Structure formats: C-alpha cells, structure tokens
C-alpha cells in the first residue's frame, strides 16, 4: 500500500497556462475526436463510481441522463462543489489545487450528454475555492477549450442540504436548498429536462480516463472499485489531512501511515461523517471499497473519517451528530425535525450529566420514528449513525445514566473549514446556528421549510400543536 497522486497534485496549478503545460485540454480534444458514444463506452469500461456518496457508476448515470433527454434539447451539467459533510475536505483540496481538471471533466461530460452549459454550484462561504473557480472559468471562457459550452458559477448558502443533489438544483434555480421528491435525471434545472450532476472528485477523474483509457484507470483499486480515493482523516489522529490512496487500502493502514496513529492508546471506532454508519474497531482492516464497506453495514461515502480513540466519550459524539443533523434538517418532513430535535436534546442531557433513567429508552423511541416519510437521506442518517453508536457502545450511555462518569465536554461533529499544519479546523460557527437556520440568540420555533415557503405556516409551526410539543419534549412518553 502507498499514497498516490492522480487526482490531487502535490503542488497547486497556478493558472491555465500551467494547466495546459501539464496536459489540460488534451482529454477535451480526445473526446471531441472520439465522439460521445466512444467516451461513454470508455467511462463505462473504466468502472468509475461517484465519489460523493453512494458510489453509483458514473457511466451509468451519464447513460441514464441521455436516455431521458428530450430529442434536440440541450442539457445542463452541474458540478456539485457544495461539500459540507462533517470530516471531509477532499473537494476543497482539489478545487484549491487544480480547478482546471474538474472543469475539463465537466466539459467532457457536457460533450458526451449534449449539454450546452456547465454550472459549478458551491457555497458563498468557500471564498478561496470560489476565487480559484472563478479565475479558472474566466480563463477557460477566454480560450477556445470550451468550444461554445457556457461556464457559470452559482453561489449558495452554507446549509448541509445544499450538498444533496435535489437541494442543490433548487439553489441553482434561485430557491432555498429544500430537497425535492423528483430525481435529477427526470427533473433537472429546467422543467421536464434531466440534469447531470457529478461531484468534484468524480469529475476530476474523467480527463485521465478519457486520455489514458480504462486499463490505466484500473491500475489502482479493485475490480469492482477501481481507481484512487481521496480520504480525509480528522479526529484523534496525530496528523489530520487529505490523502489519496488506491481503493482497497485499509482504514487501519491509512490511520497509521497517513494519520500517524492516534493521540490516545488505541482506536475505538471511526465516525464515517454524519452520513454512514460508524466503523467498529474490529472492522479497521476492511478494504476501503464500495462493496466491502457495504459488507460491514457502512458505506464508503465521501471517505470522511473522524477517528475516535479511547479518550473519547462516545455519548458526546452521538450528541454532536444528533445536534448537527437536527439543526440542518429543513423540516419538510415533520418527523425528521421533531424527532431529531428531541433526540438531540436527550443525548445532550445524557452527556451533560443530568439524565433521567428512561432517557436511553426514549432515544430508541425517537430513533424508531425519525425517518418516517423522509424525502431525503438526512433523517435516515440520524437513525443509522446515532443508532449504531448506541449499539456499539451501550456502556458509554449507561455510565452516564447511572452516574458512574462525570459530564463530558461537547464533541463537535462539524464541517472542516481548513487545516493549520496537521490539525483540522472545524466550522464552530455552526454551533451558533438555530434549528430555524438563523443565528439569532433565540430559535423562533419555525421550521426552515415553512419559513421559506409560507409565512403563515411558519407562524403555525412556531406555536406547535400539543402532539408536536410533546415530541419536542425529551421527557415525553411514546405517542401512538
């Protein structure tokens, strides 16, 4: 096992001239010469899978968009650069080092599916990334490389749900990031028009595949999970950072060789962001592939690994996860918000040292309902991540309930905003964010979805019914 440098260069690419000297534009030229069918075939043969979450085969995604494309209508390719998963920094690292590679991949995608524009959607708070993207877009637009394909940049809010594909499309259309029911390959940027969305790391792989072929891409990785992976290590490691490795590398090797081991005596678990089930210490030798991670009940996701050592109070970690997800819930699905907030309140009470003996029972109760009728994955993340932490570490919770351990400090589960040396810097400003998505001193009680769409509904939500109020009360018993 070793580190590689296929997608993330060791030194930042200064400008378009430097990018061209390093090969930028050659994949576009090859794609134009070969034609869309040949490019799609190459991508399918490469086995590239989406590096933003579920690992869906990229070629199949492009093929699906083409299948749903209205005859003669140009499409839009959207670059998802709204990275906000707690513990990850990979897309930031790519955009700061080489935005040209990402934009070339997006232009190849546009040529392949017949799109006439590329939109890069990112957060307004990502000032350094925005500067790099805008500069690269201006340089490319002034060159002949895009070949008539328009390049645009859309800035959006810092909301977690901006990174969800349908929420991202809402922002591109000028609305808040409230997830849709319709899927992008059926209902995209324009009405009744599919849109192709790929994340930054996925598109950064495309130029190399087009230029060098599927066999070159498969020189790293495994049969079903080929290529390289950008993994972010944070938490109780000695050296936090972003590391590029071949898929199939083990998490244990990554922690030891990349992270320099842990600060305590040993690893107890690895939090897989706030999206996938935590990884038990007994599974550290599992290869980092889509299929192997699924086999242990987790997922590769965005490879956002927050390492927990033996000094960590897991009850505090669960409270941190629950709080982040409850605050970031938009409230379109009532159980997601109400049960999530109640869950966060219970776990906060447990870790802060003043629990009720029935609190763990109530935690399970809220977990059983939080994902009811959910339209996006966020509510299921509460159920999966918090539920798995309770399952793996029951003693961490019962110790608090029985008064055998003192109150623990806050364990913030937050997006990364940068690195200082070998230490990750977290977005602690998010701790001031209220469940209504304001930073007011007091939460209004209204849900973001209601506040954005209907002021009267927001007022109603601000004065909950007795049933909703009971569910927000951490001491409430089960409601049939």
LUMMAR-462834 format. One line per field, with one value per residue (C-alpha): residue number from 1; residue in one letter; x, y, z. Coordinates in steps of 0.05 Angstrom, whole numbers, plus 5000, padded with zeros to 4 digits. Each point is the difference from the previous one (the first is absolute). Layout:
N
k <- c(NUM ...) .
r <- c(a ...) .
px <- c(X ...) .
py <- c(Y ...) .
pz <- c(Z ...) .
This chain:
480
k <- c(1 2 3 4 5 6 7 8 9 10 11 12 13 14 15 16 17 18 19 20 21 22 23 24 25 26 27 28 29 30 31 32 33 34 35 36 37 38 39 40 41 42 43 44 45 46 47 48 49 50 51 52 53 54 55 56 57 58 59 60 61 62 63 64 65 66 67 68 69 70 71 72 73 74 75 76 77 78 79 80 81 82 83 84 85 86 87 88 89 90 91 92 93 94 95 96 97 98 99 100 101 102 103 104 105 106 107 108 109 110 111 112 113 114 115 116 117 118 119 120 121 122 123 124 125 126 127 128 129 130 131 132 133 134 135 136 137 138 139 140 141 142 143 144 145 146 147 148 149 150 151 152 153 154 155 156 157 158 159 160 161 162 163 164 165 166 167 168 169 170 171 172 173 174 175 176 177 178 179 180 181 182 183 184 185 186 187 188 189 190 191 192 193 194 195 196 197 198 199 200 201 202 203 204 205 206 207 208 209 210 211 212 213 214 215 216 217 218 219 220 221 222 223 224 225 226 227 228 229 230 231 232 233 234 235 236 237 238 239 240 241 242 243 244 245 246 247 248 249 250 251 252 253 254 255 256 257 258 259 260 261 262 263 264 265 266 267 268 269 270 271 272 273 274 275 276 277 278 279 280 281 282 283 284 285 286 287 288 289 290 291 292 293 294 295 296 297 298 299 300 301 302 303 304 305 306 307 308 309 310 311 312 313 314 315 316 317 318 319 320 321 322 323 324 325 326 327 328 329 330 331 332 333 334 335 336 337 338 339 340 341 342 343 344 345 346 347 348 349 350 351 352 353 354 355 356 357 358 359 360 361 362 363 364 365 366 367 368 369 370 371 372 373 374 375 376 377 378 379 380 381 382 383 384 385 386 387 388 389 390 391 392 393 394 395 396 397 398 399 400 401 402 403 404 405 406 407 408 409 410 411 412 413 414 415 416 417 418 419 420 421 422 423 424 425 426 427 428 429 430 431 432 433 434 435 436 437 438 439 440 441 442 443 444 445 446 447 448 449 450 451 452 453 454 455 456 457 458 459 460 461 462 463 464 465 466 467 468 469 470 471 472 473 474 475 476 477 478 479 480) .
r <- c(x x x x x x x x x x x x x x x x x x x x x x x x x x x x x x x x x x x x x x x x x x x x x x x x x x x x x x x x x x x x x x x x x x x x x x x x x x x x x x x x x x x x x x x x x x x x x x x x x x x x x x x x x x x x x x x x x x x x x x x x x x x x x x x x x x x x x x x x x x x x x x x x x x x x x x x x x x x x x x x x x x x x x x x x x x x x x x x x x x x x x x x x x x x x x x x x x x x x x x x x x x x x x x x x x x x x x x x x x x x x x x x x x x x x x x x x x x x x x x x x x x x x x x x x x x x x x x x x x x x x x x x x x x x x x x x x x x x x x x x x x x x x x x x x x x x x x x x x x x x x x x x x x x x x x x x x x x x x x x x x x x x x x x x x x x x x x x x x x x x x x x x x x x x x x x x x x x x x x x x x x x x x x x x x x x x x x x x x x x x x x x x x x x x x x x x x x x x x x x x x x x x x x x x x x x x x x x x x x x x x x x x x x x x x x x x x x x x x x x x x x x x x x x x x x x x x x x x x x x x x x x x x x x x x x x x x x x x x x x x x) .
px <- c(5000 5023 4976 4988 4991 4951 4945 5032 5065 5057 5004 4944 4991 5011 4960 4972 5068 5030 4940 5009 5074 4979 4952 4935 4958 5027 4941 4951 5035 4998 4926 4982 5039 4969 4928 4950 4986 5073 5011 4941 5025 5068 4970 4956 5061 5041 4951 5005 4950 4974 5046 4948 4958 4966 5052 4952 5036 5016 4992 4931 4980 5021 4964 4936 5000 5009 4942 4954 5023 4946 5018 5038 5001 5067 5012 5038 5058 5005 5064 4982 5053 4957 5040 4977 5003 5031 5071 5013 5044 5016 4961 5027 5071 4989 4969 5055 5054 4973 4930 5019 4999 4929 4975 5031 4964 4935 5010 5013 4935 4964 5026 4979 4928 4988 4999 5011 5020 5037 4980 5047 4958 5038 4991 5011 5040 5053 5038 5066 4967 4955 5059 5035 4936 4982 5071 5002 4931 5021 5064 4965 4944 5053 5032 4975 4997 4926 4979 4937 4979 4983 5032 4964 5010 4942 5011 4955 4990 5041 4943 5017 4942 5030 5045 4941 4988 4928 5013 5059 4955 4952 5057 5021 4929 5004 4962 5018 5033 4937 5005 4951 4965 5016 5069 5050 5001 4925 4990 5062 5017 4945 4930 4994 5073 5052 5063 5067 5030 5068 5043 5069 5042 4960 5011 5073 5010 4968 5057 5049 4952 4984 5073 5032 4944 4964 5059 5043 4945 4995 5074 4978 4943 4959 4957 4935 5030 5055 5042 5023 4964 5010 4989 4998 5026 4981 4982 5051 5054 5069 5000 4934 4997 4977 5034 4994 5004 4980 4931 5009 5048 4980 4978 5050 5057 4974 4995 5070 5037 4961 4975 5061 4956 4954 5013 4974 5019 4957 4943 4930 4960 4999 4943 4984 4978 4927 4974 5021 5003 5062 5055 5016 5072 4992 4988 5061 5032 4941 5023 4975 4956 4927 4982 5043 4975 4929 5016 5015 4935 5030 5018 5060 4963 5045 5056 4993 5033 4996 5043 4979 5050 4994 4997 4935 4932 4956 4937 5027 5014 4929 4974 5044 4974 4927 5007 5032 4947 4941 5022 5013 4933 4955 4935 4963 4992 4973 5028 5070 4998 4958 5029 5070 4996 4973 5055 5053 4971 5001 5072 5022 4969 5033 5070 4993 4988 4927 4963 4936 5003 4953 5039 5033 4932 4975 5060 4980 4928 5018 5049 4942 4960 5049 5004 4924 4979 5068 5012 5076 5054 5011 4949 5025 5070 4975 4972 5063 5057 4971 4968 5066 5038 4950 5005 5076 5011 4940 5046 5017 4927 4982 5060 4971 4930 5026 5044 5064 5035 5000 4970 5042 5018 4968 5026 4986 4982 5008 5025 5074 5019 5074 5065 5053 5061 4977 4937 4930 4962 4925 4942 4984 4955 4950 4992 4965 4951 4928 4952 4963 5066 5010 5057 4953 5009 4935 4970 4934 4971 4982 5026 5043 4955 4939 5038 5024 4936 4942 5004 4932 5023 5063 4958 4960 5064 5027 4941 5000 4940 4999 5023 5060 5016 5000 5048 5047 4999 5056 4959 4939 4977 4986 4944 4958) .
py <- c(5000 5070 5071 5022 5066 4991 5049 5045 5032 5010 5074 5047 5014 5075 5019 4974 5006 4954 4953 4995 4987 4942 4972 5037 5000 4935 4960 5050 4994 4924 5001 5044 4955 4935 5023 4993 4926 4981 5044 4969 4930 5017 5027 4938 4955 5038 4984 5070 5008 5064 5027 5041 4950 4937 4980 4994 4981 5066 4972 4973 5067 5035 4946 5010 5075 4987 4950 5052 5058 5033 4996 5061 5034 5021 4980 5028 4969 5021 4993 4986 5041 5011 4952 5003 4930 5003 4975 5008 5049 4962 5044 5063 4972 4985 5068 5037 4960 4989 5026 4992 4924 5002 5049 4959 4938 5039 5024 4928 4981 5056 4977 4928 5014 5059 5056 5073 5025 4980 5029 4995 5005 5016 5036 5075 4987 4962 5063 4969 4946 5051 5043 4941 4977 5070 5012 4933 5012 5068 4973 4942 5044 5044 4939 4953 4939 5003 5000 5040 4967 5053 4999 5029 5004 5000 5018 4972 4996 4962 4951 4926 4984 5043 4940 4953 4995 5025 5053 5023 5005 5044 5048 5001 5022 5055 4967 4975 4931 4960 4930 4978 4934 4999 4974 5042 4953 5012 5071 5043 5074 5010 4971 4930 5001 4953 5029 4964 5013 4974 5020 5032 4937 4959 5050 5008 4927 5008 5033 4946 4945 5031 5014 4935 4950 4952 4953 5058 5020 4929 4995 5022 4974 4936 4968 5030 5062 5023 5063 5043 5031 5066 4987 5053 4981 5042 4987 4972 4985 5032 5026 5023 5009 4978 4938 4967 4925 4942 4972 4937 5032 4985 5052 4974 5012 5070 5018 4975 5023 5063 5021 4979 4959 5027 5046 4951 4927 4970 5011 4983 5017 5045 5047 4998 5073 5010 4960 4928 4950 5006 4949 4954 4988 4927 5023 5045 4948 5003 5023 5069 4979 5012 4927 4984 5061 4981 4930 5026 5040 5067 5036 5032 5065 5060 4965 5048 4962 5031 4955 4988 4975 4972 5070 5015 5000 4969 5027 5069 4980 4976 5066 5037 4960 5007 5075 5012 4961 5028 5071 4988 4965 5045 4976 4981 4932 5013 4937 5017 5067 4985 4932 5024 5059 4957 4949 5055 5027 4932 4984 5069 4988 4932 5025 5063 4960 5010 4942 4965 4924 4991 5044 4943 4967 5067 5004 4934 5024 5062 4962 4954 5059 5052 4973 4992 5027 5030 5029 5005 4959 5048 4969 4930 5024 5014 4930 4968 5040 5012 4931 4967 5039 4978 4929 4999 5037 4988 5008 5071 5019 4958 5026 5070 4976 4965 5059 4960 5051 5076 5046 5001 5060 5015 4957 5043 4961 5055 5015 5013 5071 4989 4975 5032 4957 4930 5022 5005 5064 4990 5047 5018 5056 4945 4989 5067 4981 4992 4945 5054 5012 5069 5021 5038 4996 4962 4949 5023 4930 5003 4948 5026 4969 5036 5065 5000 4978 5027 5052 4980 4927 5025 5034 4937 4959 5051 4981 4924 4957 4960 4938 5035 5034 4933 4971 5059 4986 4951 4974 4983 4928 4963 5029 4947) .
pz <- c(5000 4985 4987 4928 4963 4943 5018 5053 4975 5049 4981 4980 4926 4995 4938 4934 4967 5053 4994 4924 5009 5046 4948 5011 4937 4972 5027 4970 4933 5004 5019 4941 4953 5028 5007 5057 4991 5003 5062 5035 4983 5028 5064 5008 4989 5051 5056 5030 5057 5029 5054 5035 5038 4976 4949 4941 4935 4965 4930 5017 5028 4935 4960 5040 4988 4925 5001 5032 4956 4958 4925 4976 5068 5031 5072 5059 5038 5073 5041 5073 5036 5063 5043 5072 5029 5070 4997 4925 4961 4936 4951 5032 4992 4926 4984 5035 4965 4930 4980 4926 5006 5028 4948 4944 5027 5001 4928 4978 5035 4964 4932 5016 5021 4953 5051 4981 5069 5062 5068 5059 5064 5063 5066 5005 5064 4960 4983 4980 4958 4967 4982 4967 4964 4974 4976 4964 4969 4974 4971 4966 4974 4967 4967 4946 5045 5019 4926 5012 5065 5051 5069 5060 5075 5050 5073 5053 5075 5051 5013 5003 4954 4945 4987 4988 4925 4998 5052 4957 4939 5039 5016 4927 4984 5052 5056 5070 5005 5015 4971 4947 4989 4925 4979 4959 4940 4992 5027 4996 4995 4949 5004 4970 4983 5031 5030 5010 5069 5020 5058 4996 5012 4950 4944 5018 4980 4931 4960 5019 4981 4932 4985 5025 4997 5047 5010 5025 5049 5025 5016 5070 5041 4994 4946 5026 5032 4952 5005 5057 5059 5036 5074 5055 5069 5060 5073 5049 4948 5008 4929 4968 4925 4932 4972 4931 5002 4955 5013 5040 5050 5072 5049 5051 4951 4985 5074 5015 4937 4984 5068 5039 5048 5054 5058 5051 5010 4945 4951 5026 4937 4939 4987 4926 4996 5020 4940 5008 5057 5044 4990 5059 5021 4979 4928 4992 4953 4952 4931 4982 4942 4987 5006 5062 5038 4984 5025 5070 5001 4984 4934 4968 4992 4994 5039 5059 5057 5069 5043 5073 5051 5070 5030 4963 5034 4947 5032 4986 4928 4991 5028 4951 4940 5022 5011 4932 4962 5040 4988 4926 4988 4958 5032 4936 5032 5070 5034 4976 5036 5061 5016 4982 5047 5056 4988 5002 5065 5033 4980 5022 5068 5005 4984 5043 5063 5019 4967 5018 5009 4941 4952 4962 4990 4972 4954 4968 4996 4961 4955 4981 4973 4975 4928 4990 4932 4987 4930 5006 5036 5059 5048 4985 5019 5070 5004 4971 5032 5070 5001 4983 5054 5052 4975 5001 5066 5047 5060 4980 5008 5061 5037 4994 5018 5063 5020 4996 4955 5004 4948 4937 4957 4934 4942 4938 4937 4949 4930 4991 4979 4992 5030 5042 4992 5018 5038 4969 5013 5008 4985 5072 4976 4984 5075 5003 4945 5023 4976 4959 4963 5029 5046 5045 5075 5008 4951 4972 5001 4927 4951 4943 4947 5028 5010 4928 4966 5041 5055 5028 5005 5034 5053 5010 5008 5049 5046 4994 5012 5065 4963 4969 5065 5035 4950 5010 5075 5016 5059 4958 4998 4936 4957 4966) .
